[in-house]
Amino acid sequence: MKEFLEFIIRQLVEYPDEMMLSEIPSGKTTIFKLQLRQSDVGRVIGRNGQTIHAIRALLASSAARHGQRATLEIVE
């Protein structure tokens, strides 16, 4: 799942080398924390949050296939 998220987010941001994605497993739930350059945060969130909502929906679907749960948080 981490590679999947990295691929999607790297395509969206202007500075992909400065992106940091950390994975924190906690039982059946995995929390992904995303750190970006301030100018890239808006690109990932999208207009009215549509982009981040779509990314989170894809992540939840992928996790459900493996019998897990996953969330994505943007850390500023």
mmCIF file of the N, C-alpha and C atoms, coordinates in Angstrom:
data_MODEL
# 
_entry.id   MODEL 
# 
loop_
_atom_site.group_PDB 
_atom_site.id 
_atom_site.type_symbol 
_atom_site.label_atom_id 
_atom_site.label_alt_id 
_atom_site.label_comp_id 
_atom_site.label_asym_id 
_atom_site.label_entity_id 
_atom_site.label_seq_id 
_atom_site.pdbx_PDB_ins_code 
_atom_site.Cartn_x 
_atom_site.Cartn_y 
_atom_site.Cartn_z 
_atom_site.occupancy 
_atom_site.B_iso_or_equiv 
_atom_site.pdbx_formal_charge 
_atom_site.auth_seq_id 
_atom_site.auth_comp_id 
_atom_site.auth_asym_id 
_atom_site.auth_atom_id 
_atom_site.pdbx_PDB_model_num 
ATOM 1   N N  . MET A 1 1  ? 0.825   -1.198 0.000  1.00 0.00 ? 1  MET A N  1 
ATOM 2   C CA . MET A 1 1  ? 0.000   0.000  0.000  1.00 0.00 ? 1  MET A CA 1 
ATOM 3   C C  . MET A 1 1  ? 0.867   1.259  0.000  1.00 0.00 ? 1  MET A C  1 
ATOM 4   N N  . LYS A 1 2  ? 2.005   1.192  0.693  1.00 0.00 ? 2  LYS A N  1 
ATOM 5   C CA . LYS A 1 2  ? 2.863   2.371  0.769  1.00 0.00 ? 2  LYS A CA 1 
ATOM 6   C C  . LYS A 1 2  ? 3.399   2.745  -0.614 1.00 0.00 ? 2  LYS A C  1 
ATOM 7   N N  . GLU A 1 3  ? 3.818   1.748  -1.388 1.00 0.00 ? 3  GLU A N  1 
ATOM 8   C CA . GLU A 1 3  ? 4.332   2.014  -2.725 1.00 0.00 ? 3  GLU A CA 1 
ATOM 9   C C  . GLU A 1 3  ? 3.243   2.617  -3.610 1.00 0.00 ? 3  GLU A C  1 
ATOM 10  N N  . PHE A 1 4  ? 2.023   2.119  -3.447 1.00 0.00 ? 4  PHE A N  1 
ATOM 11  C CA . PHE A 1 4  ? 0.875   2.624  -4.195 1.00 0.00 ? 4  PHE A CA 1 
ATOM 12  C C  . PHE A 1 4  ? 0.646   4.110  -3.897 1.00 0.00 ? 4  PHE A C  1 
ATOM 13  N N  . LEU A 1 5  ? 0.649   4.459  -2.606 1.00 0.00 ? 5  LEU A N  1 
ATOM 14  C CA . LEU A 1 5  ? 0.467   5.862  -2.219 1.00 0.00 ? 5  LEU A CA 1 
ATOM 15  C C  . LEU A 1 5  ? 1.601   6.739  -2.734 1.00 0.00 ? 5  LEU A C  1 
ATOM 16  N N  . GLU A 1 6  ? 2.830   6.262  -2.595 1.00 0.00 ? 6  GLU A N  1 
ATOM 17  C CA . GLU A 1 6  ? 3.968   7.049  -3.068 1.00 0.00 ? 6  GLU A CA 1 
ATOM 18  C C  . GLU A 1 6  ? 3.858   7.324  -4.562 1.00 0.00 ? 6  GLU A C  1 
ATOM 19  N N  . PHE A 1 7  ? 3.461   6.323  -5.334 1.00 0.00 ? 7  PHE A N  1 
ATOM 20  C CA . PHE A 1 7  ? 3.335   6.497  -6.773 1.00 0.00 ? 7  PHE A CA 1 
ATOM 21  C C  . PHE A 1 7  ? 2.299   7.569  -7.109 1.00 0.00 ? 7  PHE A C  1 
ATOM 22  N N  . ILE A 1 8  ? 1.134   7.487  -6.483 1.00 0.00 ? 8  ILE A N  1 
ATOM 23  C CA . ILE A 1 8  ? 0.060   8.444  -6.765 1.00 0.00 ? 8  ILE A CA 1 
ATOM 24  C C  . ILE A 1 8  ? 0.467   9.863  -6.375 1.00 0.00 ? 8  ILE A C  1 
ATOM 25  N N  . ILE A 1 9  ? 1.008   10.015 -5.186 1.00 0.00 ? 9  ILE A N  1 
ATOM 26  C CA . ILE A 1 9  ? 1.326   11.349 -4.681 1.00 0.00 ? 9  ILE A CA 1 
ATOM 27  C C  . ILE A 1 9  ? 2.497   11.965 -5.446 1.00 0.00 ? 9  ILE A C  1 
ATOM 28  N N  . ARG A 1 10 ? 3.479   11.157 -5.823 1.00 0.00 ? 10 ARG A N  1 
ATOM 29  C CA . ARG A 1 10 ? 4.615   11.684 -6.591 1.00 0.00 ? 10 ARG A CA 1 
ATOM 30  C C  . ARG A 1 10 ? 4.168   12.253 -7.937 1.00 0.00 ? 10 ARG A C  1 
ATOM 31  N N  . GLN A 1 11 ? 3.097   11.718 -8.501 1.00 0.00 ? 11 GLN A N  1 
ATOM 32  C CA . GLN A 1 11 ? 2.590   12.224 -9.773 1.00 0.00 ? 11 GLN A CA 1 
ATOM 33  C C  . GLN A 1 11 ? 1.897   13.575 -9.611 1.00 0.00 ? 11 GLN A C  1 
ATOM 34  N N  . LEU A 1 12 ? 1.425   13.865 -8.413 1.00 0.00 ? 12 LEU A N  1 
ATOM 35  C CA . LEU A 1 12 ? 0.671   15.092 -8.164 1.00 0.00 ? 12 LEU A CA 1 
ATOM 36  C C  . LEU A 1 12 ? 1.531   16.282 -7.768 1.00 0.00 ? 12 LEU A C  1 
ATOM 37  N N  . VAL A 1 13 ? 2.600   16.032 -7.023 1.00 0.00 ? 13 VAL A N  1 
ATOM 38  C CA . VAL A 1 13 ? 3.364   17.130 -6.432 1.00 0.00 ? 13 VAL A CA 1 
ATOM 39  C C  . VAL A 1 13 ? 4.431   17.666 -7.378 1.00 0.00 ? 13 VAL A C  1 
ATOM 40  N N  . GLU A 1 14 ? 4.845   18.901 -7.108 1.00 0.00 ? 14 GLU A N  1 
ATOM 41  C CA . GLU A 1 14 ? 5.862   19.554 -7.922 1.00 0.00 ? 14 GLU A CA 1 
ATOM 42  C C  . GLU A 1 14 ? 7.272   19.160 -7.481 1.00 0.00 ? 14 GLU A C  1 
ATOM 43  N N  . TYR A 1 15 ? 7.446   18.865 -6.189 1.00 0.00 ? 15 TYR A N  1 
ATOM 44  C CA . TYR A 1 15 ? 8.746   18.480 -5.636 1.00 0.00 ? 15 TYR A CA 1 
ATOM 45  C C  . TYR A 1 15 ? 8.659   17.081 -5.024 1.00 0.00 ? 15 TYR A C  1 
ATOM 46  N N  . PRO A 1 16 ? 8.662   16.024 -5.842 1.00 0.00 ? 16 PRO A N  1 
ATOM 47  C CA . PRO A 1 16 ? 8.488   14.665 -5.309 1.00 0.00 ? 16 PRO A CA 1 
ATOM 48  C C  . PRO A 1 16 ? 9.650   14.194 -4.433 1.00 0.00 ? 16 PRO A C  1 
ATOM 49  N N  . ASP A 1 17 ? 10.838  14.757 -4.606 1.00 0.00 ? 17 ASP A N  1 
ATOM 50  C CA . ASP A 1 17 ? 11.987  14.335 -3.805 1.00 0.00 ? 17 ASP A CA 1 
ATOM 51  C C  . ASP A 1 17 ? 11.881  14.804 -2.357 1.00 0.00 ? 17 ASP A C  1 
ATOM 52  N N  . GLU A 1 18 ? 11.069  15.822 -2.101 1.00 0.00 ? 18 GLU A N  1 
ATOM 53  C CA . GLU A 1 18 ? 10.923  16.344 -0.743 1.00 0.00 ? 18 GLU A CA 1 
ATOM 54  C C  . GLU A 1 18 ? 9.749   15.707 -0.003 1.00 0.00 ? 18 GLU A C  1 
ATOM 55  N N  . MET A 1 19 ? 9.077   14.779 -0.638 1.00 0.00 ? 19 MET A N  1 
ATOM 56  C CA . MET A 1 19 ? 7.938   14.108 -0.017 1.00 0.00 ? 19 MET A CA 1 
ATOM 57  C C  . MET A 1 19 ? 8.440   13.023 0.940  1.00 0.00 ? 19 MET A C  1 
ATOM 58  N N  . MET A 1 20 ? 7.841   12.953 2.113  1.00 0.00 ? 20 MET A N  1 
ATOM 59  C CA . MET A 1 20 ? 8.170   11.905 3.075  1.00 0.00 ? 20 MET A CA 1 
ATOM 60  C C  . MET A 1 20 ? 6.880   11.214 3.495  1.00 0.00 ? 20 MET A C  1 
ATOM 61  N N  . LEU A 1 21 ? 6.808   9.910  3.283  1.00 0.00 ? 21 LEU A N  1 
ATOM 62  C CA . LEU A 1 21 ? 5.646   9.127  3.648  1.00 0.00 ? 21 LEU A CA 1 
ATOM 63  C C  . LEU A 1 21 ? 6.079   8.086  4.665  1.00 0.00 ? 21 LEU A C  1 
ATOM 64  N N  . SER A 1 22 ? 5.540   8.180  5.875  1.00 0.00 ? 22 SER A N  1 
ATOM 65  C CA . SER A 1 22 ? 5.880   7.205  6.908  1.00 0.00 ? 22 SER A CA 1 
ATOM 66  C C  . SER A 1 22 ? 4.664   6.342  7.217  1.00 0.00 ? 22 SER A C  1 
ATOM 67  N N  . GLU A 1 23 ? 4.937   5.094  7.569  1.00 0.00 ? 23 GLU A N  1 
ATOM 68  C CA . GLU A 1 23 ? 3.901   4.107  7.820  1.00 0.00 ? 23 GLU A CA 1 
ATOM 69  C C  . GLU A 1 23 ? 3.954   3.701  9.283  1.00 0.00 ? 23 GLU A C  1 
ATOM 70  N N  . ILE A 1 24 ? 2.826   3.804  9.989  1.00 0.00 ? 24 ILE A N  1 
ATOM 71  C CA . ILE A 1 24 ? 2.767   3.453  11.398 1.00 0.00 ? 24 ILE A CA 1 
ATOM 72  C C  . ILE A 1 24 ? 1.730   2.345  11.565 1.00 0.00 ? 24 ILE A C  1 
ATOM 73  N N  . PRO A 1 25 ? 2.175   1.078  11.673 1.00 0.00 ? 25 PRO A N  1 
ATOM 74  C CA . PRO A 1 25 ? 1.217   -0.011 11.858 1.00 0.00 ? 25 PRO A CA 1 
ATOM 75  C C  . PRO A 1 25 ? 0.707   -0.046 13.295 1.00 0.00 ? 25 PRO A C  1 
ATOM 76  N N  . SER A 1 26 ? -0.576  -0.334 13.433 1.00 0.00 ? 26 SER A N  1 
ATOM 77  C CA . SER A 1 26 ? -1.187  -0.405 14.759 1.00 0.00 ? 26 SER A CA 1 
ATOM 78  C C  . SER A 1 26 ? -2.300  -1.447 14.709 1.00 0.00 ? 26 SER A C  1 
ATOM 79  N N  . GLY A 1 27 ? -1.928  -2.707 14.879 1.00 0.00 ? 27 GLY A N  1 
ATOM 80  C CA . GLY A 1 27 ? -2.918  -3.772 14.797 1.00 0.00 ? 27 GLY A CA 1 
ATOM 81  C C  . GLY A 1 27 ? -3.402  -3.942 13.377 1.00 0.00 ? 27 GLY A C  1 
ATOM 82  N N  . LYS A 1 28 ? -4.709  -3.898 13.177 1.00 0.00 ? 28 LYS A N  1 
ATOM 83  C CA . LYS A 1 28 ? -5.272  -4.023 11.832 1.00 0.00 ? 28 LYS A CA 1 
ATOM 84  C C  . LYS A 1 28 ? -5.358  -2.680 11.115 1.00 0.00 ? 28 LYS A C  1 
ATOM 85  N N  . THR A 1 29 ? -4.984  -1.612 11.790 1.00 0.00 ? 29 THR A N  1 
ATOM 86  C CA . THR A 1 29 ? -5.036  -0.281 11.192 1.00 0.00 ? 29 THR A CA 1 
ATOM 87  C C  . THR A 1 29 ? -3.624  0.224  10.920 1.00 0.00 ? 29 THR A C  1 
ATOM 88  N N  . THR A 1 30 ? -3.443  0.807  9.774  1.00 0.00 ? 30 THR A N  1 
ATOM 89  C CA . THR A 1 30 ? -2.158  1.412  9.419  1.00 0.00 ? 30 THR A CA 1 
ATOM 90  C C  . THR A 1 30 ? -2.395  2.894  9.168  1.00 0.00 ? 30 THR A C  1 
ATOM 91  N N  . ILE A 1 31 ? -1.572  3.719  9.791  1.00 0.00 ? 31 ILE A N  1 
ATOM 92  C CA . ILE A 1 31 ? -1.671  5.165  9.611  1.00 0.00 ? 31 ILE A CA 1 
ATOM 93  C C  . ILE A 1 31 ? -0.491  5.608  8.756  1.00 0.00 ? 31 ILE A C  1 
ATOM 94  N N  . PHE A 1 32 ? -0.789  6.298  7.669  1.00 0.00 ? 32 PHE A N  1 
ATOM 95  C CA . PHE A 1 32 ? 0.244   6.857  6.812  1.00 0.00 ? 32 PHE A CA 1 
ATOM 96  C C  . PHE A 1 32 ? 0.306   8.352  7.071  1.00 0.00 ? 32 PHE A C  1 
ATOM 97  N N  . LYS A 1 33 ? 1.510   8.844  7.386  1.00 0.00 ? 33 LYS A N  1 
ATOM 98  C CA . LYS A 1 33 ? 1.711   10.272 7.618  1.00 0.00 ? 33 LYS A CA 1 
ATOM 99  C C  . LYS A 1 33 ? 2.523   10.825 6.461  1.00 0.00 ? 33 LYS A C  1 
ATOM 100 N N  . LEU A 1 34 ? 1.985   11.881 5.855  1.00 0.00 ? 34 LEU A N  1 
ATOM 101 C CA . LEU A 1 34 ? 2.576   12.467 4.665  1.00 0.00 ? 34 LEU A CA 1 
ATOM 102 C C  . LEU A 1 34 ? 3.090   13.870 4.974  1.00 0.00 ? 34 LEU A C  1 
ATOM 103 N N  . GLN A 1 35 ? 4.379   14.081 4.697  1.00 0.00 ? 35 GLN A N  1 
ATOM 104 C CA . GLN A 1 35 ? 4.976   15.408 4.857  1.00 0.00 ? 35 GLN A CA 1 
ATOM 105 C C  . GLN A 1 35 ? 5.359   15.921 3.478  1.00 0.00 ? 35 GLN A C  1 
ATOM 106 N N  . LEU A 1 36 ? 4.922   17.147 3.196  1.00 0.00 ? 36 LEU A N  1 
ATOM 107 C CA . LEU A 1 36 ? 5.163   17.760 1.895  1.00 0.00 ? 36 LEU A CA 1 
ATOM 108 C C  . LEU A 1 36 ? 5.665   19.177 2.056  1.00 0.00 ? 36 LEU A C  1 
ATOM 109 N N  . ARG A 1 37 ? 6.198   19.713 0.989  1.00 0.00 ? 37 ARG A N  1 
ATOM 110 C CA . ARG A 1 37 ? 6.504   21.136 0.940  1.00 0.00 ? 37 ARG A CA 1 
ATOM 111 C C  . ARG A 1 37 ? 5.173   21.881 0.991  1.00 0.00 ? 37 ARG A C  1 
ATOM 112 N N  . GLN A 1 38 ? 5.141   23.022 1.632  1.00 0.00 ? 38 GLN A N  1 
ATOM 113 C CA . GLN A 1 38 ? 3.892   23.776 1.817  1.00 0.00 ? 38 GLN A CA 1 
ATOM 114 C C  . GLN A 1 38 ? 3.184   24.060 0.495  1.00 0.00 ? 38 GLN A C  1 
ATOM 115 N N  . SER A 1 39 ? 3.940   24.321 -0.552 1.00 0.00 ? 39 SER A N  1 
ATOM 116 C CA . SER A 1 39 ? 3.318   24.628 -1.841 1.00 0.00 ? 39 SER A CA 1 
ATOM 117 C C  . SER A 1 39 ? 2.664   23.400 -2.482 1.00 0.00 ? 39 SER A C  1 
ATOM 118 N N  . ASP A 1 40 ? 3.064   22.201 -2.074 1.00 0.00 ? 40 ASP A N  1 
ATOM 119 C CA . ASP A 1 40 ? 2.490   20.974 -2.630 1.00 0.00 ? 40 ASP A CA 1 
ATOM 120 C C  . ASP A 1 40 ? 1.259   20.484 -1.874 1.00 0.00 ? 40 ASP A C  1 
ATOM 121 N N  . VAL A 1 41 ? 1.040   20.987 -0.676 1.00 0.00 ? 41 VAL A N  1 
ATOM 122 C CA . VAL A 1 41 ? -0.105  20.535 0.122  1.00 0.00 ? 41 VAL A CA 1 
ATOM 123 C C  . VAL A 1 41 ? -1.415  20.805 -0.615 1.00 0.00 ? 41 VAL A C  1 
ATOM 124 N N  . GLY A 1 42 ? -1.545  21.970 -1.205 1.00 0.00 ? 42 GLY A N  1 
ATOM 125 C CA . GLY A 1 42 ? -2.764  22.312 -1.936 1.00 0.00 ? 42 GLY A CA 1 
ATOM 126 C C  . GLY A 1 42 ? -3.007  21.403 -3.126 1.00 0.00 ? 42 GLY A C  1 
ATOM 127 N N  . ARG A 1 43 ? -1.924  20.971 -3.781 1.00 0.00 ? 43 ARG A N  1 
ATOM 128 C CA . ARG A 1 43 ? -2.064  20.063 -4.919 1.00 0.00 ? 43 ARG A CA 1 
ATOM 129 C C  . ARG A 1 43 ? -2.624  18.714 -4.481 1.00 0.00 ? 43 ARG A C  1 
ATOM 130 N N  . VAL A 1 44 ? -2.197  18.225 -3.323 1.00 0.00 ? 44 VAL A N  1 
ATOM 131 C CA . VAL A 1 44 ? -2.659  16.926 -2.836 1.00 0.00 ? 44 VAL A CA 1 
ATOM 132 C C  . VAL A 1 44 ? -4.081  17.020 -2.294 1.00 0.00 ? 44 VAL A C  1 
ATOM 133 N N  . ILE A 1 45 ? -4.411  18.124 -1.653 1.00 0.00 ? 45 ILE A N  1 
ATOM 134 C CA . ILE A 1 45 ? -5.761  18.285 -1.113 1.00 0.00 ? 45 ILE A CA 1 
ATOM 135 C C  . ILE A 1 45 ? -6.766  18.501 -2.235 1.00 0.00 ? 45 ILE A C  1 
ATOM 136 N N  . GLY A 1 46 ? -6.420  19.330 -3.199 1.00 0.00 ? 46 GLY A N  1 
ATOM 137 C CA . GLY A 1 46 ? -7.306  19.569 -4.335 1.00 0.00 ? 46 GLY A CA 1 
ATOM 138 C C  . GLY A 1 46 ? -8.421  20.538 -4.002 1.00 0.00 ? 46 GLY A C  1 
ATOM 139 N N  . ARG A 1 47 ? -9.191  20.866 -5.023 1.00 0.00 ? 47 ARG A N  1 
ATOM 140 C CA . ARG A 1 47 ? -10.294 21.809 -4.849 1.00 0.00 ? 47 ARG A CA 1 
ATOM 141 C C  . ARG A 1 47 ? -11.377 21.166 -3.991 1.00 0.00 ? 47 ARG A C  1 
ATOM 142 N N  . ASN A 1 48 ? -11.745 21.847 -2.917 1.00 0.00 ? 48 ASN A N  1 
ATOM 143 C CA . ASN A 1 48 ? -12.754 21.374 -1.959 1.00 0.00 ? 48 ASN A CA 1 
ATOM 144 C C  . ASN A 1 48 ? -12.407 20.006 -1.382 1.00 0.00 ? 48 ASN A C  1 
ATOM 145 N N  . GLY A 1 49 ? -11.132 19.638 -1.391 1.00 0.00 ? 49 GLY A N  1 
ATOM 146 C CA . GLY A 1 49 ? -10.711 18.373 -0.802 1.00 0.00 ? 49 GLY A CA 1 
ATOM 147 C C  . GLY A 1 49 ? -11.022 17.149 -1.642 1.00 0.00 ? 49 GLY A C  1 
ATOM 148 N N  . GLN A 1 50 ? -11.351 17.346 -2.897 1.00 0.00 ? 50 GLN A N  1 
ATOM 149 C CA . GLN A 1 50 ? -11.741 16.219 -3.742 1.00 0.00 ? 50 GLN A CA 1 
ATOM 150 C C  . GLN A 1 50 ? -10.591 15.248 -3.994 1.00 0.00 ? 50 GLN A C  1 
ATOM 151 N N  . THR A 1 51 ? -9.384  15.753 -4.198 1.00 0.00 ? 51 THR A N  1 
ATOM 152 C CA . THR A 1 51 ? -8.250  14.881 -4.503 1.00 0.00 ? 51 THR A CA 1 
ATOM 153 C C  . THR A 1 51 ? -7.881  14.022 -3.306 1.00 0.00 ? 51 THR A C  1 
ATOM 154 N N  . ILE A 1 52 ? -7.762  14.624 -2.124 1.00 0.00 ? 52 ILE A N  1 
ATOM 155 C CA . ILE A 1 52 ? -7.401  13.849 -0.937 1.00 0.00 ? 52 ILE A CA 1 
ATOM 156 C C  . ILE A 1 52 ? -8.505  12.862 -0.589 1.00 0.00 ? 52 ILE A C  1 
ATOM 157 N N  . HIS A 1 53 ? -9.732  13.238 -0.831 1.00 0.00 ? 53 HIS A N  1 
ATOM 158 C CA . HIS A 1 53 ? -10.852 12.323 -0.579 1.00 0.00 ? 53 HIS A CA 1 
ATOM 159 C C  . HIS A 1 53 ? -10.758 11.097 -1.493 1.00 0.00 ? 53 HIS A C  1 
ATOM 160 N N  . ALA A 1 54 ? -10.422 11.314 -2.763 1.00 0.00 ? 54 ALA A N  1 
ATOM 161 C CA . ALA A 1 54 ? -10.276 10.210 -3.711 1.00 0.00 ? 54 ALA A CA 1 
ATOM 162 C C  . ALA A 1 54 ? -9.098  9.314  -3.340 1.00 0.00 ? 54 ALA A C  1 
ATOM 163 N N  . ILE A 1 55 ? -7.981  9.910  -2.925 1.00 0.00 ? 55 ILE A N  1 
ATOM 164 C CA . ILE A 1 55 ? -6.811  9.123  -2.516 1.00 0.00 ? 55 ILE A CA 1 
ATOM 165 C C  . ILE A 1 55 ? -7.152  8.278  -1.301 1.00 0.00 ? 55 ILE A C  1 
ATOM 166 N N  . ARG A 1 56 ? -7.839  8.865  -0.327 1.00 0.00 ? 56 ARG A N  1 
ATOM 167 C CA . ARG A 1 56 ? -8.219  8.114  0.873  1.00 0.00 ? 56 ARG A CA 1 
ATOM 168 C C  . ARG A 1 56 ? -9.196  6.989  0.549  1.00 0.00 ? 56 ARG A C  1 
ATOM 169 N N  . ALA A 1 57 ? -10.100 7.207  -0.413 1.00 0.00 ? 57 ALA A N  1 
ATOM 170 C CA . ALA A 1 57 ? -11.047 6.159  -0.814 1.00 0.00 ? 57 ALA A CA 1 
ATOM 171 C C  . ALA A 1 57 ? -10.296 4.990  -1.467 1.00 0.00 ? 57 ALA A C  1 
ATOM 172 N N  . LEU A 1 58 ? -9.322  5.294  -2.335 1.00 0.00 ? 58 LEU A N  1 
ATOM 173 C CA . LEU A 1 58 ? -8.516  4.243  -2.953 1.00 0.00 ? 58 LEU A CA 1 
ATOM 174 C C  . LEU A 1 58 ? -7.704  3.484  -1.903 1.00 0.00 ? 58 LEU A C  1 
ATOM 175 N N  . LEU A 1 59 ? -7.155  4.197  -0.940 1.00 0.00 ? 59 LEU A N  1 
ATOM 176 C CA . LEU A 1 59 ? -6.381  3.574  0.122  1.00 0.00 ? 59 LEU A CA 1 
ATOM 177 C C  . LEU A 1 59 ? -7.256  2.658  0.973  1.00 0.00 ? 59 LEU A C  1 
ATOM 178 N N  . ALA A 1 60 ? -8.441  3.125  1.324  1.00 0.00 ? 60 ALA A N  1 
ATOM 179 C CA . ALA A 1 60 ? -9.360  2.310  2.135  1.00 0.00 ? 60 ALA A CA 1 
ATOM 180 C C  . ALA A 1 60 ? -9.780  1.060  1.376  1.00 0.00 ? 60 ALA A C  1 
ATOM 181 N N  . SER A 1 61 ? -10.024 1.189  0.089  1.00 0.00 ? 61 SER A N  1 
ATOM 182 C CA . SER A 1 61 ? -10.410 0.047  -0.731 1.00 0.00 ? 61 SER A CA 1 
ATOM 183 C C  . SER A 1 61 ? -9.279  -0.971 -0.814 1.00 0.00 ? 61 SER A C  1 
ATOM 184 N N  . SER A 1 62 ? -8.063  -0.495 -1.024 1.00 0.00 ? 62 SER A N  1 
ATOM 185 C CA . SER A 1 62 ? -6.901  -1.377 -1.102 1.00 0.00 ? 62 SER A CA 1 
ATOM 186 C C  . SER A 1 62 ? -6.668  -2.095 0.227  1.00 0.00 ? 62 SER A C  1 
ATOM 187 N N  . ALA A 1 63 ? -6.814  -1.384 1.322  1.00 0.00 ? 63 ALA A N  1 
ATOM 188 C CA . ALA A 1 63 ? -6.617  -1.984 2.644  1.00 0.00 ? 63 ALA A CA 1 
ATOM 189 C C  . ALA A 1 63 ? -7.696  -3.022 2.934  1.00 0.00 ? 63 ALA A C  1 
ATOM 190 N N  . ALA A 1 64 ? -8.927  -2.737 2.538  1.00 0.00 ? 64 ALA A N  1 
ATOM 191 C CA . ALA A 1 64 ? -10.032 -3.661 2.785  1.00 0.00 ? 64 ALA A CA 1 
ATOM 192 C C  . ALA A 1 64 ? -9.815  -4.988 2.059  1.00 0.00 ? 64 ALA A C  1 
ATOM 193 N N  . ARG A 1 65 ? -9.197  -4.944 0.889  1.00 0.00 ? 65 ARG A N  1 
ATOM 194 C CA . ARG A 1 65 ? -8.897  -6.175 0.155  1.00 0.00 ? 65 ARG A CA 1 
ATOM 195 C C  . ARG A 1 65 ? -7.952  -7.082 0.929  1.00 0.00 ? 65 ARG A C  1 
ATOM 196 N N  . HIS A 1 66 ? -7.126  -6.479 1.771  1.00 0.00 ? 66 HIS A N  1 
ATOM 197 C CA . HIS A 1 66 ? -6.175  -7.237 2.578  1.00 0.00 ? 66 HIS A CA 1 
ATOM 198 C C  . HIS A 1 66 ? -6.674  -7.452 4.008  1.00 0.00 ? 66 HIS A C  1 
ATOM 199 N N  . GLY A 1 67 ? -7.939  -7.131 4.258  1.00 0.00 ? 67 GLY A N  1 
ATOM 200 C CA . GLY A 1 67 ? -8.510  -7.319 5.595  1.00 0.00 ? 67 GLY A CA 1 
ATOM 201 C C  . GLY A 1 67 ? -7.981  -6.350 6.622  1.00 0.00 ? 67 GLY A C  1 
ATOM 202 N N  . GLN A 1 68 ? -7.588  -5.169 6.201  1.00 0.00 ? 68 GLN A N  1 
ATOM 203 C CA . GLN A 1 68 ? -7.039  -4.170 7.102  1.00 0.00 ? 68 GLN A CA 1 
ATOM 204 C C  . GLN A 1 68 ? -7.764  -2.848 6.929  1.00 0.00 ? 68 GLN A C  1 
ATOM 205 N N  . ARG A 1 69 ? -7.354  -1.868 7.733  1.00 0.00 ? 69 ARG A N  1 
ATOM 206 C CA . ARG A 1 69 ? -7.842  -0.497 7.590  1.00 0.00 ? 69 ARG A CA 1 
ATOM 207 C C  . ARG A 1 69 ? -6.627  0.401  7.462  1.00 0.00 ? 69 ARG A C  1 
ATOM 208 N N  . ALA A 1 70 ? -6.796  1.507  6.750  1.00 0.00 ? 70 ALA A N  1 
ATOM 209 C CA . ALA A 1 70 ? -5.677  2.434  6.570  1.00 0.00 ? 70 ALA A CA 1 
ATOM 210 C C  . ALA A 1 70 ? -6.211  3.858  6.501  1.00 0.00 ? 70 ALA A C  1 
ATOM 211 N N  . THR A 1 71 ? -5.447  4.777  7.050  1.00 0.00 ? 71 THR A N  1 
ATOM 212 C CA . THR A 1 71 ? -5.795  6.196  6.993  1.00 0.00 ? 71 THR A CA 1 
ATOM 213 C C  . THR A 1 71 ? -4.583  6.984  6.509  1.00 0.00 ? 71 THR A C  1 
ATOM 214 N N  . LEU A 1 72 ? -4.847  8.154  5.949  1.00 0.00 ? 72 LEU A N  1 
ATOM 215 C CA . LEU A 1 72 ? -3.796  9.038  5.460  1.00 0.00 ? 72 LEU A CA 1 
ATOM 216 C C  . LEU A 1 72 ? -3.936  10.385 6.124  1.00 0.00 ? 72 LEU A C  1 
ATOM 217 N N  . GLU A 1 73 ? -2.856  10.849 6.745  1.00 0.00 ? 73 GLU A N  1 
ATOM 218 C CA . GLU A 1 73 ? -2.843  12.157 7.408  1.00 0.00 ? 73 GLU A CA 1 
ATOM 219 C C  . GLU A 1 73 ? -1.751  13.007 6.775  1.00 0.00 ? 73 GLU A C  1 
ATOM 220 N N  . ILE A 1 74 ? -2.067  14.282 6.573  1.00 0.00 ? 74 ILE A N  1 
ATOM 221 C CA . ILE A 1 74 ? -1.062  15.215 6.081  1.00 0.00 ? 74 ILE A CA 1 
ATOM 222 C C  . ILE A 1 74 ? -0.500  15.977 7.276  1.00 0.00 ? 74 ILE A C  1 
ATOM 223 N N  . VAL A 1 75 ? 0.799   15.879 7.468  1.00 0.00 ? 75 VAL A N  1 
ATOM 224 C CA . VAL A 1 75 ? 1.469   16.530 8.588  1.00 0.00 ? 75 VAL A CA 1 
ATOM 225 C C  . VAL A 1 75 ? 2.093   17.809 8.061  1.00 0.00 ? 75 VAL A C  1 
ATOM 226 N N  . GLU A 1 76 ? 1.849   18.924 8.757  1.00 0.00 ? 76 GLU A N  1 
ATOM 227 C CA . GLU A 1 76 ? 2.428   20.201 8.330  1.00 0.00 ? 76 GLU A CA 1 
ATOM 228 C C  . GLU A 1 76 ? 3.603   20.569 9.194  1.00 0.00 ? 76 GLU A C  1 
# 
